[in-house]
Amino acid sequence: MVLEGGYNLNSLKVSSMAVIRTLQLNPNDSEAMNGLLQELSGDETTTYESLREQALDKPRNTFEATAVKLQATLCEHWKDLAAPDSQKLDATMKVVEEMIEHKHNYEDYKVKEAEEDKVL
């Protein structure tokens, strides 16, 4: 589990409460999970399955960048985690640097991501 709230205390509070409420659910109770997801998202069509499909279809660059950066950091201590494809690591680290350069401005990053999707 990755919980990111940065230095925005309100975001951290909301995220923490969502995580606690999720952990309190029975993992086999899909109705309760979907109810919580719909409440948190404000969208009655949101389900665990729909979110899972979206995440598997196209993971966000921001998530992939975070995961690869975490892997790169941990590789310094656990050599077994070394990325077999160093080009992928280099490309993702470049994305991470761009995100830092944009000061994690999510809206700017989403615009850039949408433009890249149009090219593909």
URWO-V612643 format. One record per residue. N is the residue number from 1. SS is DSSP state (h for helix, s for strand, l for the rest). OMEGA is omega in radians with two decimals (NA if undefined). D_LAST is the distance of its C-alpha to the last C-alpha in Angstrom with 2 decimals. Layout:
n=N ss=SS omega=OMEGA d_last=D_LAST
n=N ss=SS omega=OMEGA d_last=D_LAST
//
This chain:
n=1 ss=l omega=3.06 d_last=30.99
n=2 ss=l omega=3.13 d_last=29.56
n=3 ss=l omega=-3.10 d_last=31.05
n=4 ss=l omega=3.07 d_last=29.85
n=5 ss=l omega=-3.12 d_last=31.72
n=6 ss=l omega=3.14 d_last=32.05
n=7 ss=l omega=3.09 d_last=34.98
n=8 ss=l omega=-3.03 d_last=34.51
n=9 ss=h omega=3.12 d_last=37.51
n=10 ss=h omega=3.11 d_last=36.68
n=11 ss=h omega=3.13 d_last=33.23
n=12 ss=h omega=3.12 d_last=34.94
n=13 ss=h omega=-3.11 d_last=37.63
n=14 ss=h omega=-3.14 d_last=35.33
n=15 ss=h omega=-3.14 d_last=33.19
n=16 ss=h omega=3.13 d_last=36.39
n=17 ss=h omega=3.12 d_last=37.92
n=18 ss=h omega=3.13 d_last=34.89
n=19 ss=h omega=3.14 d_last=35.02
n=20 ss=h omega=3.14 d_last=38.79
n=21 ss=h omega=3.12 d_last=38.63
n=22 ss=h omega=-3.13 d_last=36.05
n=23 ss=h omega=3.12 d_last=38.22
n=24 ss=l omega=-3.11 d_last=41.21
n=25 ss=l omega=2.98 d_last=39.74
n=26 ss=l omega=-3.08 d_last=40.63
n=27 ss=l omega=3.13 d_last=37.43
n=28 ss=l omega=-3.12 d_last=38.47
n=29 ss=l omega=-3.07 d_last=38.86
n=30 ss=h omega=3.13 d_last=35.55
n=31 ss=h omega=3.12 d_last=37.15
n=32 ss=h omega=3.13 d_last=38.12
n=33 ss=h omega=3.14 d_last=34.71
n=34 ss=h omega=3.09 d_last=32.93
n=35 ss=h omega=3.11 d_last=35.58
n=36 ss=h omega=3.12 d_last=35.00
n=37 ss=h omega=3.13 d_last=31.22
n=38 ss=h omega=3.11 d_last=31.80
n=39 ss=h omega=-3.10 d_last=34.40
n=40 ss=h omega=-3.10 d_last=32.32
n=41 ss=h omega=-3.07 d_last=29.18
n=42 ss=l omega=-3.10 d_last=31.22
n=43 ss=l omega=-3.08 d_last=29.26
n=44 ss=l omega=-3.13 d_last=31.34
n=45 ss=l omega=-3.12 d_last=28.44
n=46 ss=l omega=3.06 d_last=27.32
n=47 ss=l omega=3.09 d_last=28.34
n=48 ss=h omega=-3.11 d_last=28.00
n=49 ss=h omega=-3.14 d_last=26.28
n=50 ss=h omega=3.10 d_last=23.64
n=51 ss=h omega=3.12 d_last=22.94
n=52 ss=h omega=3.14 d_last=22.92
n=53 ss=h omega=3.12 d_last=20.37
n=54 ss=h omega=-3.10 d_last=18.01
n=55 ss=h omega=-3.14 d_last=18.62
n=56 ss=h omega=-3.13 d_last=18.11
n=57 ss=h omega=-3.12 d_last=14.97
n=58 ss=l omega=3.12 d_last=13.09
n=59 ss=l omega=3.12 d_last=15.51
n=60 ss=l omega=3.09 d_last=15.42
n=61 ss=h omega=-3.11 d_last=14.84
n=62 ss=h omega=3.10 d_last=18.34
n=63 ss=h omega=-3.13 d_last=19.87
n=64 ss=h omega=3.13 d_last=18.38
n=65 ss=h omega=3.13 d_last=19.53
n=66 ss=h omega=-3.12 d_last=22.91
n=67 ss=h omega=-3.12 d_last=23.35
n=68 ss=h omega=3.10 d_last=22.68
n=69 ss=h omega=3.09 d_last=24.89
n=70 ss=h omega=3.12 d_last=27.54
n=71 ss=h omega=-3.13 d_last=27.39
n=72 ss=h omega=3.13 d_last=27.79
n=73 ss=h omega=-3.13 d_last=30.69
n=74 ss=h omega=3.13 d_last=32.35
n=75 ss=h omega=3.12 d_last=32.06
n=76 ss=l omega=-3.08 d_last=34.63
n=77 ss=l omega=3.14 d_last=37.09
n=78 ss=l omega=-3.06 d_last=36.04
n=79 ss=h omega=3.13 d_last=35.10
n=80 ss=h omega=-3.14 d_last=34.13
n=81 ss=h omega=-3.09 d_last=30.97
n=82 ss=l omega=-3.12 d_last=29.75
n=83 ss=l omega=3.13 d_last=26.07
n=84 ss=l omega=-3.11 d_last=25.96
n=85 ss=l omega=-3.06 d_last=22.65
n=86 ss=h omega=3.09 d_last=23.49
n=87 ss=h omega=3.11 d_last=20.23
n=88 ss=h omega=3.12 d_last=18.44
n=89 ss=h omega=3.14 d_last=21.28
n=90 ss=h omega=-3.14 d_last=21.05
n=91 ss=h omega=-3.12 d_last=17.34
n=92 ss=h omega=3.10 d_last=18.05
n=93 ss=h omega=3.07 d_last=21.27
n=94 ss=h omega=3.09 d_last=19.55
n=95 ss=h omega=3.12 d_last=17.55
n=96 ss=h omega=3.12 d_last=20.98
n=97 ss=h omega=3.09 d_last=22.59
n=98 ss=h omega=3.13 d_last=20.16
n=99 ss=h omega=3.12 d_last=20.98
n=100 ss=h omega=3.12 d_last=24.62
n=101 ss=h omega=3.11 d_last=24.40
n=102 ss=l omega=3.12 d_last=23.15
n=103 ss=l omega=3.09 d_last=26.02
n=104 ss=l omega=3.10 d_last=23.92
n=105 ss=l omega=-3.02 d_last=23.17
n=106 ss=h omega=-3.10 d_last=20.99
n=107 ss=h omega=3.09 d_last=20.21
n=108 ss=h omega=-3.09 d_last=18.96
n=109 ss=h omega=3.12 d_last=16.78
n=110 ss=h omega=3.09 d_last=15.34
n=111 ss=h omega=3.14 d_last=14.60
n=112 ss=h omega=3.13 d_last=12.78
n=113 ss=h omega=3.13 d_last=10.80
n=114 ss=h omega=3.11 d_last=10.01
n=115 ss=h omega=3.11 d_last=9.03
n=116 ss=h omega=3.11 d_last=6.57
n=117 ss=h omega=3.14 d_last=5.16
n=118 ss=h omega=-3.14 d_last=5.45
n=119 ss=h omega=-3.12 d_last=3.79
n=120 ss=l omega=NA d_last=0.00
//
